[in-house]
Amino acid sequence: MIVLLVLLVVASTAPANSQDQDLRWPLAMAPALSSTFGETRATAFHAGLDLKTWGKTGYAVHAAADGWIERARMSPWGNGRVIYLRMNDGRIAVYAHLDSFFTPVQQKIRAEQQRLGHYSVQLWFEKGKVPVQRGEVIGFTGETGGGPPHLHFELRDAANVPLNPLLHAFKVADTEAPTLRRLLIVPRGAGSLADGDHAPVVVPVRWHAATQRFVAARSVTVFGRFGIGVELFDTANAADNKMAALRQALIVDGREVFSSRLHRVPFGDGHQVALDRWRQGDFIFSNLFQRPGNRLAFYESDGNAGWLFAGGQDLGPGEHEIEVVASDVSGNESRATLTLQVASSYAQALAGSAVVEKAPAVELVAYERFAVLKVNRAGNSQLGEPQVTAGGVPLALQPRPGGHTGLISYATLRAEDSQYLQVDVRFGAGSDADTTLTLTTQSIGPGQSQDLTYDQGRMILHLEAGSAYEQLVPQVSSAPPEAASGVRATGPGYTVEPQTISFDKWARVSFAMPDGKDASKLGVYVSDGEGGWVFIGNQFEEQRISARIRAFGTFALLEDVARPTISTLLPRSQTWIDERRPLLRARVVDRGSGFGKELDLEIELDGRKLIHIYDPEADVVEARPDRPLADGEHVWTVRARDQAGNSTEVSDVFGLR
């Protein structure tokens, strides 16, 4: 059993100002969370709290304080139905995924929908137009937009910056400490190693009852510059959902050198979640170091941004203890320890690398500014001594257990007139293991606006001056795209690595327009990593088709060859019903480019378009007549058009009597 350490830390538990004490919890039920502030989302931090409604909808939502409704918005995507309360102190409370608004706003929203003829609308209200008092019911919980039934709640300052609500009087019962699961060691640079390799190392941790902390399953040997990450989750008393902790700290030999505290994140920096987190396989780690370009303001450090230098003055050869501390808003705290063995030299660190018996004879692993060539002789004992050249220049190899390793610097070996660097590995006497590999050598860096052309212009990376966080050399390889339902390849797909790279400003990837194809049917897709493709854009300009990207990945120009499908129409065909304003409902699915906007779908009844609601998670579109229907037969039609212009139309008949 884990014994909890509950700390009474005034700075983290006391209200930020006296007005916090008067803020009302949004629901009348006991507080329970499914998500908290700062959790990892695909392209941003989670900007608020998700309040559990236990699979149900329709609970009253109460205003946090006196103020006025400043904005209300309806959308099939994202937050669904959202209402924004501007409190009298200037801060903003946001309530999302609602089923409905309270009457003063609901009436205005309906009127605007009727005026515009569609579901998605947004209204802004002047101060005093829709006043509310603390505790007043302003809406009802639902499941509109993304996710199951719950209430998403945000607290923003007067400048619209999201704040951690749990630091501002919105409390939940919590006596449970965070659970630490794994530690991550990330070498940085060609001269840095963890367990004899340049790749990040993951070490599980286990609970140690005697010391009341988590302990790493083994030690790690390091040399050079490196950072530490932690995979963890926190829970609270009312539910067992895995959530983010408030604070993480890194302690080296008893001295705290870095910490992060998730108290506020401006929307303009939300995409930098890609710099604060590290994805390694199926795991997501919180970085206890700042990657280049990271301007998030919730860190404290000793001046080295969390980076450690093994072999330097503060971390000399020998044994050192790393401690990671995680705590939540209630002060519950957990610790994990890891022993580091600091090597005295690069060669000594390399000698500690693991032997992989079934590894290929030759491997080439690309990083931001260098590549590592591995010659594996374990299981390949018949191989002669390797001779390696990079760009025609002999490459020095260093011995390691089971083989050799060579470092290839893109900067020093790049031929000025070439975009590629050829690496030749020869074992002598016409060995079948002789290998020729190719590296791309075009570089990008901060402040550089440039186009990187690959495969004779078939694919181009377009970068703005503010796109790249650091100097790097993308590695681009091509292969036929994996087959997927609804789309057809028009040429090779391109994998751009390292896939840990993201961009500050949007970049673009473009493809040359293939001969004999209809541009409207083509689009840029990114691999989802599971055999599928996700449409990301199809801007057509100067015989090229492009899309915006925020990170590297595997991209392909695909042709959408499948029309959307429409099925499961309700009311059923040729049935007679009694309801005068029946719900018309159909399942709509597209396997290619998908539906990009609300107007891609239509429901028409007796020749008149209805305001429809689309649920992208359920693949359902529905509408209800705004006035009672007369007796007799009624014809209704569902239309669906994907982002490639492929369309489908289905009509049916039902009757009233």
ABEGO torsion letter per residue (X at the ends): XBBBBBBBBAAAABBABAAAAABBBABABBBBBABBBGBBBAABBBABBBBBAGGBBGBBBBBABBEBBABBBBBABEAEBBBBBBBAAGBBBBBBGBABBBAAAAAAAAAAAAAAGBABBBBBBBBGABBBBBGBBAEBBBABEBEBBBBBBBBBBAAGBBBBAAABGBBBBBABBBBBABBBBBBBEAABBBGGBABBBBBBBBBBAAAGBBBBABBBBBBEBBBBBBBBBBBBAABABBBBBABBBBBBGGBBABBBBBABBBAAAAAAAAAABBBBEABBBBBABBBBGBABAABBBAGAGGBBBBGBAABBBEBBBBBBBBBBAAGBBBBBBBBBBBBABAAAAAAABBBBAABBABBBBBBAABBBBBBBABGAAABBBBBBBBGGBBBBBBBBBGEBBBBBBAAAABBAABABBBBBBBAEGGBAABBBBBBBABBBBBGBBBBBBBGGGABBBBBBAAABABBBBBBBBBBBBBBBBGBBBAEBBBBBOBAABBBABBBBBBBBBBBGBBAAABBBBBBAGAGBBBBAEABBBGGBBBBBBABBEBBBBBBBABBBBBBGBOBBBGBBBABABBBBBBBBBBABAEBABAAABBBBBGGBBBBBBBBAAAGBBBBBBABBBBBEBBBBBBBBBBAAGBBBBBBBBBBBX
